């Protein structure tokens, strides 16, 4: 299974609750969605939005980023 993990990209991508889960050539997720929540003083929480490091969700092809 460990050798197959890096192959989860392109047409083999996986759809998660927040969108595509895209992996780089080493099997690490990139541009992974981060849920933003608000915590109140009484301990309650409220979902605010989903954010991505690159400012938008990954595109459908979900191919690894090219490194220079």
N, C-alpha and C positions, 0 to 999 in steps of 0.2 A: 504494500500500500504506500509506503514512503516514497517509492520511486514514481508512483502515479500522481502524487500530490502536485508537483510542478506542472503537470500536463493539464490542470484545470484552468484552461484559458481558451480564448477564441470560441469555437463551436462547442467546447466542453465546459464553458463557464457555468457557474452555479448562481441561481437567483436566490438572494436572501430577503429577509423582511424589509430591508432598506434599499434594495436594488441589487445589482450585480456584485458578486464577490470576485474581484479580479486579483490574480496572483502574478508575481513577477517570475523570472526564470528560476528562482530559488525556492518557490512555493510560499513566499511571504505576501500577505495582502498589501495592496497599495491603493491610495485614494479611498480608504475605507470610511464609510459613513460613521459619523459620531453623533449620537443623540444629545441634544442640549435640553437639560431639565432645569427647572427652577425649584429650589428648596425653600420652603417657608419656615419661619421660626418655630412653628408648632410641629415640624417634622413632616408635614405633607409635601408632596412633590407634584409638579405639573410639567407635562411635556411641552416644550416650546417649539422646537424644530429639529430637523436633521441638517447637519453641515458636513461638507467634504473638504479635505485639505486642499484640493485643487479648485474649490469654489463651485463645483458642479458634479453631478453623478458621472460615473464612468460611461463611456459610449458603449453601445451594444457589442461591438467586436471584442471588447475586453482583452486586448492584446497587451503584453508586457511593455512598459515604457522602454524606450531606447536610451541607453546610457552612452555618453560620448567619451 
